[in-house]
Every structure is written in structure tokens, then in C-alpha cells.
Amino acid sequence: MRDPLIGLRRRLDLFGIDEATTTTLVPFLPVVRREIDSILHEFWRTMRAHPEIDRLFAGQDQYRLIDKQRAHWLSVFACEWNEAYVHRAIAIGKAHARSGGRPTLYVAGYSKLRRSFLRCAVRVFGDSAALPDILCAIEKVVTMDQDIVLASHMHRFWKDSAPGPAEPEQTPEPQAATAADPVDDSIVYV
């Protein structure tokens, strides 16, 4: 298994998340702390209105899910980029894959949350010259988080659906590996 922090550092660089991003999010973290419960309750209310999503989470303790989401998002907006964050994000993706939810549902959920965070920032910092930078920083960290979790989700899906070994006489010619090879552990870590 690869070092998850190497992949995290690559993603931070790729998404342009640097010290300036972290500094920009400092005034937004108290807003997230204050608003996260209402954001998550509204998220679940609207998402569970969709029958497919409601079926996926039927019988699960929604309050436990909200507690986990709260901790995760507070960590994201505190820019706590460490091994615990990476493992938590990967675990979220694997849990979504195990639930059988389509990636489209997952992306729709991220879109809903992203819009809620952006609206909070506009409501609180609307007249501030810092607003454009805050919005860009939110977009960067939410998108990177989504990328890690979705890569984990897809990796689990590909790994679980990969065909078994081919019969010796049916072994295909070797081909160059690609970044999207279904059983390549590196996809999670980029």
C-alpha cells in the first residue's frame, strides 16, 4: 500500500490548496461551526426526499451519520490535512460503495453541500473584499475532498466488479497500465 500522505500532498498541489487557502478559510471556520447542523439537517431532508437515496439509508441512524459528517466537514474547513483525514475520506468512499449507491447520487450530495457552504459564505461575507477568495478556497477544499472520496468509491466498485483471472489460453496480451485500471491501489492516492 502506498503512503496516503504522498497522494494527499499531490492533490493539495493539484487543487492549489496552499497556506494562502488555509489562511483564507480561517474566518470561515467559525461560520461552519455555527451553521453545520442546520446545513446537514437540510441536506438530509432534501436528499432523503429522493426515493433511491431514502432506500439507501433506510434503517441507518441518521444522527450518527450527521455526527460523522459534522466532524468530517469541520476537519475539512480547518484544513487538517493529515493521515487521519485521508483515512476518513477513503472510509467514506468505501462506505458509499458498499451501500450500492451510484456515484451520481454521491456527486449530487456533494453539490448540495457545496452550494450550502457557498451560500453561507455569501451571506456572512457578502460585502467583504475577501469574499471571492473565500469562495475559491471553499471550492478547492470541497472539490478535493469529493475527489478523494469518489476515487475511493470507484476504486472499491472497480475492485469488487473486476473479473477473476482469465483462463491460461484466454489470457489477453499485456497492455499499458492506465490511471483508471480497476484494481490499481494507486488510484485512491493519485
C-alpha positions, -999 to +999 in steps of 0.1 A: +000+000+000+012+035-008+018+063+017-016+082+017+002+114+026+021+114-007-012+113-026-026+139-003+003+163-010-001+157-047-038+165-045-032+196-024-007+208-051-030+199-080-060+217-065-039+247-055-046+243-018-017+260+000-010+282+030-030+311+015-060+288+011-057+278+047-054+314+059-083+324+037-105+298+054-097+309+090-126+334+092-150+308+075-144+280+101-165+297+129-193+302+103-192+265+095-192+256+132-222+278+137-241+266+106-231+230+101-260+214+120-286+233+100-268+226+068-267+189+075-303+187+086-314+205+054-291+183+034-307+151+048-342+165+045-338+173+008-317+143-002-340+118+015-369+132-004-354+112-033-367+076-031-334+060-042-314+079-016-341+072+011-338+034+004-300+035+006-302+050+041-333+032+054-327+017+088-295+037+094-291+061+124-293+095+107-280+112+138-249+091+138-244+099+101-248+136+109-223+134+137-197+118+114-204+144+087-201+172+111-167+160+123-155+155+087-166+189+074-151+207+104-119+189+097-120+199+060-126+236+068-099+236+095-076+223+067-065+194+088-047+176+060-032+146+078-033+108+076-064+107+098-082+129+072-071+107+043-082+075+060-116+090+070-122+103+034-113+069+020-136+051+045-164+074+035-160+064-002-158+027+007-190+030+028-208+047-001-196+019-025-207-008+000-242+008+002-246+003-035-253+040-042-245+052-077-217+078-080-243+102-094-261+102-061-229+109-043-219+138-066-254+152-062-249+152-024-216+170-027-232+195-050-259+202-024-234+206+004-211+228-017-239+252-025-249+254+011-213+263+021-210+288-007-243+304+003-232+307+039-201+325+028-220+349+006-245+356+034-218+363+060-190+379+039-211+394+011-197+429+014-162+418+022-134+422-003-123+387+009-154+370-005-140+359-038-110+343-022-132+326+004-155+312-023-125+299-042-110+283-011-143+266-003-145+253-039-109+240-037-113+221-004-147+207-012-137+195-046-105+179-034-125+161-006-150+149-032-122+137-054-106+116-027-139+101-016-151+095-051-118+079-061-122+055-031-158+048-040-149+040-076-118+020-066-139-002-044-165-006-072-139-015-097-121-039-074-154-056-065-165-059-101-132-069-117-134-102-134-114-131-120-082-143-136-086-154-173-081-190-182-045-195-194-054-200-231-076-168-229-050-145-213-051-112-231-020-096-244-004-073-218-014-036-222+000-004-208-015+004-174-037+035-172-046+057-143-080+041-143-070+005-141-097-011-119-075-028-094-047-003-091-045+008-055-027+040-066-060+055-079-071+063-044-038+081-037-031+097-071 
